[in-house]
Amino acid sequence: MTTAIAVGAAALVIRAAEPDFAAWRRNIVRLGGCTNPIHLVGAATVYDSTTGVAVLSYGSDVYGGRLLTACGNRRATVCPACSGVYRADTYQLVRAGLVGGKSIPEAVSGHPRVFATLTAPSFGPVHTRRERDGSVRACRPRRAEECCPHGTPTGCRERHPADDPRLGEPLCPRCYDYAGAVLWHAFAGRLWHRFGLELRREVARRAGLSRSEFGEVARLSYAKVAEYQRRGLVHFHAVIRLDGPDGPGSVPPGWATVPLLADAVRGVVGRVRLTAPGANVVGPRVLRFGTRADVRPVISYGRGSGERPASAGAVAGYIAKYATKGAESAGAVDGRIHHARDMVMLPVRAHVLRMIGTCWWLGGLPEFAPLGLRRWAHMLGYGGHFSTKSRRYSTTLTALRQARADHRAEHQRASLGLADRPTVTVGEWRYAGRGYSPEAALLAASVREGGGLHGA
């Protein structure tokens, strides 16, 4: 037993003897194992909204002096409990846009939709694991005498295991375009925005319509997530759907088919371009997606063929999984870097450290100041949202959270005998810190190990 656990266990025994232990325990257990809860102090009163009579009053003293609320962080490395709730909500959001539910009609399952993966371009060869027909292939087979200008071999004949730390590392760091990679990250969100605009134009063109005519008969909707690759660059996984003009509840026109949508996606990916700033510092950079996009039709039920998911449930699970991850999945860190000296002690591999250093270098130059690269150095320059959707794709995370809160409130009113009375709650709460005491941390850990959920 470690010292921290021993201290927590001793404090927990003392706490258990106190008269408010049951309320204190409920305050922690209901968070489902949140690792960094927010502390609130204050009070609230429940009124009968018909008569205006106060029927119940309570304050933070009921919960041992502090009312704890979950941190709500989506990152699995920061709070596994809250990220689990976020992942479940994202799954329901994406799935509803594919098969219906959550106020989306089931007829949406008949609309054309594809699952597309848009990757970053190459900024230099990296060690990779290639498989074919179940066997691992050589990383980058080249002639042994072929070398880069710095004398480093341009090939690698090794068959890397899945846990090889060299995966994602450049063959020659001096040849790798770190400035281009960081600038691509800084503009990746804008590239996606430009892709969406161009895709609408391309679909309209293939249907023989102008852009204004397209808006009168059809609408494109999407839900996407960004995933970090081992080389430290994001790629986007997206569900893209064609609806009628009013969204998922309206029938798409007869010309709207899966092949038309898939071909339009493939055609647009290679055309989207943006020009990066600072050509006088790092040379001209034309930013684009990787030329090869993986585009697959989505089926409502069953199992898709091939290696990548194609069924609605698998696609929703895939997107939800990466919605709770960040740059730490590529070996970076999950907290901001405030000073250059902090980079000395970062527990990251050499490639990631070079990307962070490039962010810091470019971020200090006036040509790149608007990009905020130092602010996003821990994200390797990517400051965009990890999971986004168009307005009419399906329900929203806010709506799902509100439904959960309403359900809990209804359950609480029933337990207090107020289920049949219309009520309104008026309260005043203020922030009073965050985190756990040793005994509370021990209890929260036991809840996490037991698979507790928020609202338990």
Phi, psi and chi 1 to 4 in degrees:
 res  aa     phi    psi   chi1   chi2   chi3   chi4
   1 MET       -  125.9 -179.3  179.4  -68.4      -
   2 THR   -73.2  166.1   65.3      -      -      -
   3 THR   -61.5  -42.4  -58.1      -      -      -
   4 ALA   -62.3  -42.6      -      -      -      -
   5 ILE   -67.0  -40.4  -65.2  176.8      -      -
   6 ALA   -61.9  -43.5      -      -      -      -
   7 VAL   -63.5  -43.9  171.2      -      -      -
   8 GLY   -64.0  -39.6      -      -      -      -
   9 ALA   -65.3  -42.2      -      -      -      -
  10 ALA   -64.7  -42.0      -      -      -      -
  11 ALA   -66.8  -33.9      -      -      -      -
  12 LEU   -67.7  -37.4 -172.8   58.9      -      -
  13 VAL   -63.3  -42.1  170.6      -      -      -
  14 ILE   -65.7  -42.9  -63.9  172.9      -      -
  15 ARG   -62.5  -36.9  170.1   70.6   76.3  166.4
  16 ALA   -62.7  -21.5      -      -      -      -
  17 ALA   -86.0   -7.4      -      -      -      -
  18 GLU   -83.9  149.7  -62.5  179.6    0.4      -
  19 PRO   -65.8  -25.1   19.8  -31.8      -      -
  20 ASP   -95.5   18.2   63.6  -14.5      -      -
  21 PHE   -60.5  -42.0  173.8   73.9      -      -
  22 ALA   -61.1  -44.2      -      -      -      -
  23 ALA   -67.4  -40.4      -      -      -      -
  24 TRP   -61.5  -41.8  175.0   85.2      -      -
  25 ARG   -66.6  -43.5  179.0 -178.1  179.3  -81.6
  26 ARG   -59.9  -37.6  -75.3 -164.2  -57.1  -88.8
  27 ASN   -59.3  -32.3 -163.1   21.9      -      -
  28 ILE   -91.2  -43.7  -62.4  170.4      -      -
  29 VAL   -61.6  -37.2  170.3      -      -      -
  30 ARG   -67.2  -13.2   66.0 -176.3 -179.5   81.8
  31 LEU   -81.1   -7.7  -60.2 -179.6      -      -
  32 GLY    69.3   19.8      -      -      -      -
  33 GLY    95.6   16.6      -      -      -      -
  34 CYS   -51.7  135.2  171.9      -      -      -
  35 THR   -85.7  -18.4   58.3      -      -      -
  36 ASN  -145.6   67.0 -165.9   23.2      -      -
  37 PRO   -68.2  157.6   29.6  -36.9      -      -
  38 ILE   -94.6  135.3  -61.7  168.9      -      -
  39 HIS   -96.7  133.2  -63.3 -147.7      -      -
  40 LEU  -125.5  144.6  -59.3  174.9      -      -
  41 VAL  -125.8  146.0  -65.5      -      -      -
  42 GLY   153.6 -156.7      -      -      -      -
  43 ALA  -155.2  162.4      -      -      -      -
  44 ALA  -146.0  153.5      -      -      -      -
  45 THR  -130.6  135.2  -57.9      -      -      -
  46 VAL   -99.6  124.8  179.4      -      -      -
  47 TYR  -111.7  146.2  -65.9   92.2      -      -
  48 ASP   -71.8  114.8 -173.3  -46.2      -      -
  49 SER   -69.9  -12.8   56.9      -      -      -
  50 THR   -85.9  -45.9  -57.2      -      -      -
  51 THR  -100.7  -18.7   63.3      -      -      -
  52 GLY    79.0    9.6      -      -      -      -
  53 VAL   -84.6  135.3  175.4      -      -      -
  54 ALA   -73.4  124.9      -      -      -      -
  55 VAL  -108.5  -15.8  -65.2      -      -      -
  56 LEU  -161.4  138.4  176.4   67.0      -      -
  57 SER  -132.6  142.2  -66.0      -      -      -
  58 TYR  -152.4  155.1   61.0   92.9      -      -
  59 GLY  -135.8  177.9      -      -      -      -
  60 SER   -65.5  -18.1   51.0      -      -      -
  61 ASP   -65.0  -23.7   56.2  -42.8      -      -
  62 VAL   -64.3  -28.7  175.4      -      -      -
  63 TYR  -103.0   31.2  -59.8   98.0      -      -
  64 GLY    80.7   21.2      -      -      -      -
  65 GLY   101.6  -21.0      -      -      -      -
  66 ARG  -136.6  133.7  -58.5  -79.0 -178.6   93.0
  67 LEU   -92.0  123.4  173.4   64.2      -      -
  68 LEU   -98.3  136.8  -56.7 -174.9      -      -
  69 THR  -126.3  150.4   62.5      -      -      -
  70 ALA   -66.0  147.8      -      -      -      -
  71 CYS   -69.5  -29.6   67.8      -      -      -
  72 GLY    74.8   14.5      -      -      -      -
  73 ASN   -71.5  134.5 -162.6  -64.2      -      -
  74 ARG   -80.6  -15.9   69.7  163.5 -173.7   88.6
  75 ARG   -80.1  124.6  -55.0  -85.2  -76.4  -82.7
  76 ALA   -64.4  -29.6      -      -      -      -
  77 THR   -75.7  -18.1   55.3      -      -      -
  78 VAL   -93.4  -48.6  176.4      -      -      -
  79 CYS  -146.9   98.6 -176.6      -      -      -
  80 PRO   -58.3  -35.7  -22.8   33.3      -      -
  81 ALA   -67.5  -51.5      -      -      -      -
  82 CYS   -69.0  -35.1  -69.8      -      -      -
  83 SER   -66.9  -30.3   70.7      -      -      -
  84 GLY   -64.1  -40.0      -      -      -      -
  85 VAL   -66.1  -43.2  175.7      -      -      -
  86 TYR   -62.1  -41.6 -174.4   92.2      -      -
  87 ARG   -64.1  -41.8 -178.6  170.1   60.0 -110.9
  88 ALA   -64.8  -40.2      -      -      -      -
  89 ASP   -65.3  -41.7  -75.4  -10.9      -      -
  90 THR   -64.1  -39.7  -58.6      -      -      -
  91 TYR   -58.9  -47.1  174.2   85.5      -      -
  92 GLN   -64.6  -38.0  -65.6  -63.3  -24.3      -
  93 LEU   -63.4  -48.2 -178.1  152.4      -      -
  94 VAL   -69.2  -43.6  176.1      -      -      -
  95 ARG   -63.8  -37.7 -171.9  176.0 -175.9  -83.5
  96 ALA   -60.6  -33.8      -      -      -      -
  97 GLY   -76.2   -6.3      -      -      -      -
  98 LEU  -108.7  -37.1  -66.5  172.3      -      -
  99 VAL  -125.7   -2.0  -60.5      -      -      -
 100 GLY    95.2  175.9      -      -      -      -
 101 GLY   104.6  164.9      -      -      -      -
 102 LYS    56.5   46.1  -51.4  -62.5 -179.4 -176.3
 103 SER    78.5    3.1   76.0      -      -      -
 104 ILE   -99.7  128.6  -55.0  -60.9      -      -
 105 PRO   -66.1  148.4   22.5  -32.7      -      -
 106 GLU   -64.7  -20.4  -67.6 -176.0    3.5      -
 107 ALA   -61.6  -16.1      -      -      -      -
 108 VAL   -63.2  -22.2   75.3      -      -      -
 109 SER   -65.8  -16.3   61.7      -      -      -
 110 GLY   -92.6   -1.2      -      -      -      -
 111 HIS   -80.1  148.0  -65.4 -164.3      -      -
 112 PRO   -63.2  132.0  -19.8   31.7      -      -
 113 ARG  -153.2  148.6   61.1  -92.8  174.6   90.3
 114 VAL  -133.1  158.2  -63.6      -      -      -
 115 PHE  -110.2  112.8 -179.8   58.0      -      -
 116 ALA  -115.8  142.6      -      -      -      -
 117 THR  -118.8  119.7  -61.7      -      -      -
 118 LEU  -109.6  121.5  -80.8   58.5      -      -
 119 THR  -104.0  169.2   64.6      -      -      -
 120 ALA   -82.1  153.9      -      -      -      -
 121 PRO   -72.1  175.9   28.8  -35.0      -      -
 122 SER   -84.0  135.7  173.4      -      -      -
 123 PHE  -114.1   12.8  -64.4   98.8      -      -
 124 GLY   144.8  149.7      -      -      -      -
 125 PRO   -66.5  138.7   23.2  -31.9      -      -
 126 VAL  -128.5  158.9  -60.9      -      -      -
 127 HIS   -66.5  134.4  -69.2  -78.4      -      -
 128 THR  -142.5  162.5 -174.1      -      -      -
 129 ARG  -109.0  116.3  176.6 -179.8  168.4   86.8
 130 ARG  -112.5  135.0  -60.9 -168.9  -55.1  125.1
 131 GLU  -127.1  147.2  -64.4 -175.1   29.9      -
 132 ARG  -149.3  126.3 -178.3 -178.5  -64.3  175.2
 133 ASP    55.4   36.1  -59.4  -32.3      -      -
 134 GLY    84.5   -2.8      -      -      -      -
 135 SER  -112.8  146.5   62.4      -      -      -
 136 VAL   -82.0  131.0 -178.7      -      -      -
 137 ARG   -98.0  168.4  -45.3  -75.1  -72.8 -173.7
 138 ALA   -63.8  145.1      -      -      -      -
 139 CYS   -58.4  -64.6  172.1      -      -      -
 140 ARG  -144.0   83.9  -66.9 -176.6   61.5   85.1
 141 PRO   -66.7  120.4   21.3  -30.3      -      -
 142 ARG  -141.1  166.9  -62.0  -70.9 -171.0  -82.3
 143 ARG   -64.8  141.8  -68.1 -179.3  179.9  178.1
 144 ALA   -62.3  -28.5      -      -      -      -
 145 GLU   -85.3   -6.1   63.9  -87.2   11.7      -
 146 GLU   -77.1  123.3  -67.9 -175.9    6.2      -
 147 CYS  -133.7  158.1  -65.9      -      -      -
 148 CYS   -80.8  173.6   73.8      -      -      -
 149 PRO   -57.7  -17.6  -25.7   34.4      -      -
 150 HIS   -97.0    7.5  -53.9  104.1      -      -
 151 GLY    84.2    7.6      -      -      -      -
 152 THR   -90.1  134.6  -57.7      -      -      -
 153 PRO   -56.1  138.8  -25.3   34.1      -      -
 154 THR   -85.2   -3.2   58.4      -      -      -
 155 GLY  -125.8  170.2      -      -      -      -
 156 CYS  -149.1  118.1  174.1      -      -      -
 157 ARG   -95.1    6.0  -66.9 -175.0  173.2  -87.2
 158 GLU   -74.0  151.7  -68.8 -165.1   38.8      -
 159 ARG  -104.4   96.7  -70.0  170.5  168.7   81.3
 160 HIS   -70.9  133.9  -63.6  -67.3      -      -
 161 PRO   -70.3  162.8   24.8  -33.0      -      -
 162 ALA   -62.9  -25.8      -      -      -      -
 163 ASP  -101.8   17.0   58.8   -9.3      -      -
 164 ASP   -66.4  121.6 -167.1  -33.3      -      -
 165 PRO   -65.8  -13.4   22.9  -32.5      -      -
 166 ARG   -79.2  -14.0  -70.6  173.8  -64.6  174.6
 167 LEU   -59.2  128.8  -69.7  175.1      -      -
 168 GLY    90.5  -12.1      -      -      -      -
 169 GLU   -80.7  138.7  -68.5  -76.0  -39.2      -
 170 PRO   -64.1  146.8  -17.0   29.7      -      -
 171 LEU   -64.9  -37.9  -88.4   66.2      -      -
 172 CYS  -133.6  105.0  177.7      -      -      -
 173 PRO   -60.0  -27.9  -23.0   33.4      -      -
 174 ARG   -73.9  -25.5  -64.5  169.8   67.3 -174.3
 175 CYS   -84.6  -24.2  -71.3      -      -      -
 176 TYR   -66.1  136.9 -165.4   84.5      -      -
 177 ASP   -87.4   81.0 -176.5   10.8      -      -
 178 TYR   -67.9  -37.5  -77.6   99.2      -      -
 179 ALA   -63.5  -42.5      -      -      -      -
 180 GLY   -63.7  -40.0      -      -      -      -
 181 ALA   -64.2  -43.9      -      -      -      -
 182 VAL   -66.2  -42.5  165.9      -      -      -
 183 LEU   -66.2  -36.2  -70.0  174.7      -      -
 184 TRP   -60.8  -43.6 -171.2   88.6      -      -
 185 HIS   -59.8  -43.7 -102.4  175.3      -      -
 186 ALA   -62.5  -28.2      -      -      -      -
 187 PHE  -108.3    6.1  -76.5   88.4      -      -
 188 ALA   -60.5  -40.7      -      -      -      -
 189 GLY   -63.5  -38.9      -      -      -      -
 190 ARG   -71.3  -33.0  -61.6 -179.0 -145.7 -173.4
 191 LEU   -62.3  -41.7  -82.2  170.8      -      -
 192 TRP   -63.3  -42.6  171.0  -97.1      -      -
 193 HIS   -60.2  -45.1  177.6   69.5      -      -
 194 ARG   -64.6  -37.4  179.6   68.2   60.7   85.2
 195 PHE   -59.7  -44.5  166.5   78.4      -      -
 196 GLY   -61.3  -41.9      -      -      -      -
 197 LEU   -64.2  -45.9  -64.5  176.1      -      -
 198 GLU   -67.3  -33.6  -68.1  -63.5  -30.1      -
 199 LEU   -65.3  -41.4 -178.3   59.2      -      -
 200 ARG   -60.5  -42.7  -70.6  174.2  175.5   84.3
 201 ARG   -64.6  -39.7  -66.8  167.7 -177.4  161.1
 202 GLU   -68.4  -42.4  179.1   65.9   12.3      -
 203 VAL   -63.1  -42.7  172.3      -      -      -
 204 ALA   -61.0  -42.5      -      -      -      -
 205 ARG   -63.0  -42.9 -174.3 -171.7   66.8   78.7
 206 ARG   -67.8  -25.0  -69.8  172.9 -179.2  -98.1
 207 ALA   -88.7   -2.6      -      -      -      -
 208 GLY    74.5   32.0      -      -      -      -
 209 LEU  -121.1  156.0  -56.8  171.8      -      -
 210 SER   -80.4  169.1   66.5      -      -      -
 211 ARG   -63.5  -38.8  -78.5  178.7  -74.5  174.6
 212 SER   -69.1  -38.1   58.8      -      -      -
 213 GLU   -66.7  -36.6  -69.2  171.4  -24.8      -
 214 PHE   -61.0  -43.0  173.5   79.8      -      -
 215 GLY   -64.0  -20.6      -      -      -      -
 216 GLU   -83.5  -18.8  -65.7  173.0   -2.8      -
 217 VAL  -122.4  -14.8  -61.7      -      -      -
 218 ALA  -152.2  165.1      -      -      -      -
 219 ARG  -147.1  138.8  173.7 -176.8  -69.7  -91.6
 220 LEU   -98.2  131.7  -90.5  172.4      -      -
 221 SER  -127.2  157.2  -65.5      -      -      -
 222 TYR  -152.9  161.2   72.6   86.7      -      -
 223 ALA  -139.1  131.6      -      -      -      -
 224 LYS  -138.6  162.9   76.4  164.4  175.6   66.4
 225 VAL  -141.6  148.5   68.2      -      -      -
 226 ALA  -101.0  134.2      -      -      -      -
 227 GLU  -125.2  133.0  175.7 -161.4   -3.1      -
 228 TYR   -80.4  132.5  -85.5   85.4      -      -
 229 GLN   -87.7  168.9  -61.2  170.3  -65.2      -
 230 ARG   -62.0  -28.0  -73.7  -65.9  -63.7  -91.5
 231 ARG   -77.0    1.8   58.9  178.6  173.9  146.7
 232 GLY    87.7   14.7      -      -      -      -
 233 LEU  -118.6  144.8  -67.6  166.4      -      -
 234 VAL   -82.8  152.6  -60.3      -      -      -
 235 HIS  -131.3  158.0   56.2 -166.4      -      -
 236 PHE  -105.0  130.8  -65.2  128.9      -      -
 237 HIS  -105.5  129.5  -59.3  -67.8      -      -
 238 ALA  -141.8  138.1      -      -      -      -
 239 VAL   -90.9  123.6  173.9      -      -      -
 240 ILE  -119.9  128.7  -55.8  172.9      -      -
 241 ARG  -131.0  143.5 -168.3 -174.9   66.8 -143.4
 242 LEU  -104.6  122.6  -97.3  173.9      -      -
 243 ASP  -118.0  177.8  -58.3  -37.2      -      -
 244 GLY   -73.2 -179.2      -      -      -      -
 245 PRO   -63.8  -22.8   23.7  -33.8      -      -
 246 ASP  -102.6   15.4  -62.6  -38.4      -      -
 247 GLY    96.1 -156.0      -      -      -      -
 248 PRO   -63.2  -19.9   21.8  -33.1      -      -
 249 GLY   -86.6   -1.8      -      -      -      -
 250 SER  -114.7  147.5   56.0      -      -      -
 251 VAL   -77.0  131.0  179.7      -      -      -
 252 PRO   -70.3  155.9   23.8  -32.3      -      -
 253 PRO   -65.0  163.3   21.5  -31.6      -      -
 254 GLY   -63.1  -28.9      -      -      -      -
 255 TRP   -75.9  -12.0   52.2 -101.5      -      -
 256 ALA   -77.4  105.5      -      -      -      -
 257 THR  -127.9  163.0   64.1      -      -      -
 258 VAL   -63.9  -45.7  170.6      -      -      -
 259 PRO   -59.3  -39.5  -26.2   36.1      -      -
 260 LEU   -62.7  -44.2 -179.2  144.8      -      -
 261 LEU   -66.7  -43.5  179.4   57.8      -      -
 262 ALA   -64.2  -43.6      -      -      -      -
 263 ASP   -65.4  -35.6  -70.7  -16.9      -      -
 264 ALA   -65.6  -41.9      -      -      -      -
 265 VAL   -61.2  -47.7  170.8      -      -      -
 266 ARG   -62.5  -37.5  -64.7 -171.9 -174.7   99.1
 267 GLY   -70.6  -31.9      -      -      -      -
 268 VAL   -82.4  -34.2  167.6      -      -      -
 269 VAL   -53.2  -42.6  167.4      -      -      -
 270 GLY   -77.6   -8.4      -      -      -      -
 271 ARG   -99.7  -19.8  -65.0 -155.4  -51.8  -97.5
 272 VAL   -71.1  126.2  176.3      -      -      -
 273 ARG  -139.2  146.2  -62.9  -76.0 -166.7  -83.6
 274 LEU  -138.8  146.1  -71.6  174.7      -      -
 275 THR   -99.3  125.2  -58.8      -      -      -
 276 ALA   -78.1  151.0      -      -      -      -
 277 PRO   -76.8  174.9   29.8  -35.5      -      -
 278 GLY    74.5   29.1      -      -      -      -
 279 ALA   -60.7  -28.2      -      -      -      -
 280 ASN   -73.9  -13.3   59.9  -42.5      -      -
 281 VAL  -101.4  -50.8  178.3      -      -      -
 282 VAL  -113.6    3.5  -62.6      -      -      -
 283 GLY    90.3  164.8      -      -      -      -
 284 PRO   -67.8  139.0   24.2  -33.2      -      -
 285 ARG  -132.8  120.0  -66.4  -69.8 -166.8  -77.8
 286 VAL  -102.6  116.0  177.0      -      -      -
 287 LEU   -94.6  136.4  -52.3  173.7      -      -
 288 ARG  -155.0  172.0   58.2  177.6  178.0   81.3
 289 PHE   -81.9  166.4  -74.3  111.9      -      -
 290 GLY   -61.0  147.1      -      -      -      -
 291 THR   -71.6  -19.3   54.0      -      -      -
 292 ARG  -107.5  117.8  -59.2  173.8   66.2 -179.2
 293 ALA  -108.9  136.2      -      -      -      -
 294 ASP   -90.3  116.1 -178.5   20.8      -      -
 295 VAL  -127.3  122.5 -175.3      -      -      -
 296 ARG  -130.9  142.4  -65.8  172.4   56.9   94.3
 297 PRO   -68.7  151.2   24.1  -32.9      -      -
 298 VAL  -105.7  127.5  179.5      -      -      -
 299 ILE  -100.3  152.1   58.2  175.9      -      -
 300 SER   -71.9  -42.4  -64.0      -      -      -
 301 TYR  -137.6  168.6  -58.8   99.8      -      -
 302 GLY    87.9 -164.1      -      -      -      -
 303 ARG  -117.5  135.3  -61.8  177.0   64.2   88.8
 304 GLY   -78.3  159.5      -      -      -      -
 305 SER   -88.7  161.2   59.1      -      -      -
 306 GLY    88.3 -175.5      -      -      -      -
 307 GLU   -84.3  -27.9  -64.5 -179.3   -5.3      -
 308 ARG   -95.6  149.9  -70.2 -169.1  176.8  -87.4
 309 PRO   -66.3  144.3   25.2  -34.4      -      -
 310 ALA  -135.9  -13.7      -      -      -      -
 311 SER   -78.7  156.4   69.7      -      -      -
 312 ALA   -58.4  -44.9      -      -      -      -
 313 GLY   -65.2  -41.1      -      -      -      -
 314 ALA   -67.6  -40.8      -      -      -      -
 315 VAL   -64.0  -44.7  167.8      -      -      -
 316 ALA   -61.8  -41.3      -      -      -      -
 317 GLY   -66.3  -37.1      -      -      -      -
 318 TYR   -64.6  -46.7 -162.3   76.6      -      -
 319 ILE   -66.1  -42.8  -68.6  179.0      -      -
 320 ALA   -63.0  -36.0      -      -      -      -
 321 LYS   -60.3  -46.6  170.9 -174.7  174.8 -178.1
 322 TYR   -83.2  -10.2  -73.4  104.1      -      -
 323 ALA   -68.1  -18.4      -      -      -      -
 324 THR  -103.8    8.4   61.9      -      -      -
 325 LYS  -110.4  162.8  -63.2 -179.2  179.9  -65.7
 326 GLY  -141.3 -155.1      -      -      -      -
 327 ALA   -66.2  -17.1      -      -      -      -
 328 GLU   -63.4  -23.1   67.4  -81.7   -3.3      -
 329 SER   -69.6  -17.0   60.3      -      -      -
 330 ALA  -100.2    7.2      -      -      -      -
 331 GLY    96.2    8.8      -      -      -      -
 332 ALA   -87.7 -165.1      -      -      -      -
 333 VAL  -113.5  160.1  -68.1      -      -      -
 334 ASP  -104.7   18.3   56.3   13.0      -      -
 335 GLY  -135.8  152.5      -      -      -      -
 336 ARG   -66.6  151.6  -73.7 -175.5  177.9  172.2
 337 ILE  -102.0  119.9  -59.5  166.5      -      -
 338 HIS   -97.8  -24.5  -61.0  -74.4      -      -
 339 HIS  -139.0  149.9  -55.2  -76.8      -      -
 340 ALA   -60.2  -33.7      -      -      -      -
 341 ARG   -65.6  -20.8   61.4  177.4  179.0  -90.2
 342 ASP   -66.9  -23.3  -63.4  -21.4      -      -
 343 MET   -69.1  -21.1  -70.4 -173.4  -79.4      -
 344 VAL   -62.2  -36.0  177.1      -      -      -
 345 MET  -102.7    9.6  -59.6  -60.4  -66.3      -
 346 LEU   -68.2  131.5  -69.2  179.1      -      -
 347 PRO   -84.6   64.8   31.5  -33.9      -      -
 348 VAL  -127.9  160.4  -62.3      -      -      -
 349 ARG   -76.1  167.4   53.3 -163.8  175.1   98.6
 350 ALA   -60.4  -41.6      -      -      -      -
 351 HIS   -62.6  -44.9  174.7   58.2      -      -
 352 VAL   -64.6  -41.2  171.2      -      -      -
 353 LEU   -62.7  -36.2 -175.2   59.4      -      -
 354 ARG   -66.8  -37.8  -69.0 -172.5 -171.1  100.5
 355 MET   -67.1  -40.8  -72.0 -163.1   69.9      -
 356 ILE   -63.4  -44.0  -67.9  173.7      -      -
 357 GLY   -62.8  -36.4      -      -      -      -
 358 THR   -66.7  -39.9  -56.5      -      -      -
 359 CYS   -58.2  -44.3  -71.1      -      -      -
 360 TRP   -66.5  -41.2 -157.5  -96.2      -      -
 361 TRP   -65.0  -52.7  166.1   55.1      -      -
 362 LEU   -65.3  -36.4  -66.1  178.8      -      -
 363 GLY   -64.6  -19.5      -      -      -      -
 364 GLY   -90.4   -0.1      -      -      -      -
 365 LEU   -98.2  140.1  -59.4  176.6      -      -
 366 PRO   -60.8  -28.6   17.6  -29.7      -      -
 367 GLU   -64.8  -26.0  -68.0   85.6   -8.9      -
 368 PHE  -112.9    7.3  -54.8  100.6      -      -
 369 ALA   -55.8  -40.7      -      -      -      -
 370 PRO   -64.0  -16.6  -22.9   34.5      -      -
 371 LEU   -81.8  -15.8  -58.0  179.4      -      -
 372 GLY    59.5   40.6      -      -      -      -
 373 LEU   -65.2  -33.0  -69.5  173.8      -      -
 374 ARG   -67.6  -35.3  -71.2 -171.0  172.8 -177.7
 375 ARG   -62.3  -33.2 -180.0 -175.0 -178.8 -169.1
 376 TRP  -108.3   21.4  -59.1  110.3      -      -
 377 ALA   -61.0  -37.3      -      -      -      -
 378 HIS   -67.9  -17.7   67.2  -64.6      -      -
 379 MET   -99.6   12.8  -55.2  -62.7  -71.5      -
 380 LEU    62.4   29.2  -48.5 -175.4      -      -
 381 GLY    98.2  -12.2      -      -      -      -
 382 TYR   -86.3  116.3  179.7   69.5      -      -
 383 GLY  -113.6   12.6      -      -      -      -
 384 GLY   -82.7  173.3      -      -      -      -
 385 HIS   -73.9  147.9  -66.5  -70.8      -      -
 386 PHE   -83.4  -39.3  -86.0   79.9      -      -
 387 SER  -128.0  128.1   58.3      -      -      -
 388 THR  -140.5  164.0   59.8      -      -      -
 389 LYS  -150.2  158.4   73.4  173.6 -169.5   67.3
 390 SER   -75.3  162.7   56.3      -      -      -
 391 ARG   -60.6  -37.7 -174.2  164.4   58.6   91.8
 392 ARG  -107.9   21.2  -64.5 -160.1 -177.2  179.6
 393 TYR   -63.3  -52.2  172.6   78.4      -      -
 394 SER  -162.9 -148.4   69.1      -      -      -
 395 THR   -71.0 -175.9 -175.2      -      -      -
 396 THR  -121.6  159.5   64.9      -      -      -
 397 LEU   -62.6  -34.2  -69.3  175.0      -      -
 398 THR   -62.2  -43.1  -61.0      -      -      -
 399 ALA   -65.3  -39.8      -      -      -      -
 400 LEU   -66.0  -40.5  -67.1  172.7      -      -
 401 ARG   -67.3  -38.9  -68.6  164.1 -178.0  157.1
 402 GLN   -65.8  -38.8 -172.9   59.9   51.6      -
 403 ALA   -62.6  -39.8      -      -      -      -
 404 ARG   -67.0  -41.9 -175.9  162.9   53.1 -112.2
 405 ALA   -64.8  -40.3      -      -      -      -
 406 ASP   -64.1  -38.5  -68.6  -16.8      -      -
 407 HIS   -64.1  -43.2  173.2   76.1      -      -
 408 ARG   -65.4  -40.6  -68.6  173.5 -178.1  166.1
 409 ALA   -63.8  -39.6      -      -      -      -
 410 GLU   -64.6  -41.1 -177.6  178.6   -7.5      -
 411 HIS   -64.1  -40.4  178.4   76.0      -      -
 412 GLN   -66.0  -41.8 -174.9 -179.6   42.2      -
 413 ARG   -61.7  -39.6  -74.9 -163.1  -58.5  -89.9
 414 ALA   -64.1  -40.7      -      -      -      -
 415 SER   -67.3  -23.8   65.5      -      -      -
 416 LEU   -95.3    2.4  -64.6  172.6      -      -
 417 GLY    76.2   24.6      -      -      -      -
 418 LEU  -113.1   15.2  -57.1  173.9      -      -
 419 ALA   -61.4  -32.5      -      -      -      -
 420 ASP   -96.3    6.9  -61.9  -32.3      -      -
 421 ARG  -115.8  129.3  -60.1  176.4   66.7  175.2
 422 PRO   -69.6  127.2   24.8  -32.7      -      -
 423 THR  -130.0  161.2   59.4      -      -      -
 424 VAL  -139.5  139.2   61.1      -      -      -
 425 THR  -107.9  129.3  -57.5      -      -      -
 426 VAL  -120.0  123.8  178.0      -      -      -
 427 GLY  -146.2  167.4      -      -      -      -
 428 GLU  -137.1  117.4 -178.1  177.6   -8.2      -
 429 TRP  -127.7  147.3  -57.5   91.6      -      -
 430 ARG  -134.6  152.5   67.4  179.7 -175.9  -84.4
 431 TYR   -66.9  137.2  175.8   78.1      -      -
 432 ALA  -137.6   22.8      -      -      -      -
 433 GLY   116.9 -173.1      -      -      -      -
 434 ARG  -156.8  165.5   61.3 -170.3  -48.0  153.0
 435 GLY   102.5 -172.9      -      -      -      -
 436 TYR  -125.2  151.9  -74.3  118.7      -      -
 437 SER   -77.0  165.7   60.7      -      -      -
 438 PRO   -55.5  -43.5  -28.0   36.1      -      -
 439 GLU   -70.3  -35.8   66.2  -88.2   24.3      -
 440 ALA   -68.6  -37.8      -      -      -      -
 441 ALA   -62.8  -38.3      -      -      -      -
 442 LEU   -65.6  -42.4 -171.7   62.2      -      -
 443 LEU   -66.1  -42.4  179.0   58.1      -      -
 444 ALA   -63.5  -38.2      -      -      -      -
 445 ALA   -63.2  -37.9      -      -      -      -
 446 SER   -67.8  -33.0   69.9      -      -      -
 447 VAL   -67.2  -43.0  174.2      -      -      -
 448 ARG   -61.6  -44.0  -78.1 -165.3  -61.2  -84.8
 449 GLU   -63.9  -30.8  -68.2  -62.3  -36.7      -
 450 GLY   -84.7    1.1      -      -      -      -
 451 GLY    75.8   31.0      -      -      -      -
 452 GLY   -64.5  154.5      -      -      -      -
 453 LEU  -120.2  157.0  -63.7  173.6      -      -
 454 HIS   -58.2  136.9  -67.7  -48.8      -      -
 455 GLY    92.8    2.9      -      -      -      -
 456 ALA   -61.6      -      -      -      -      -
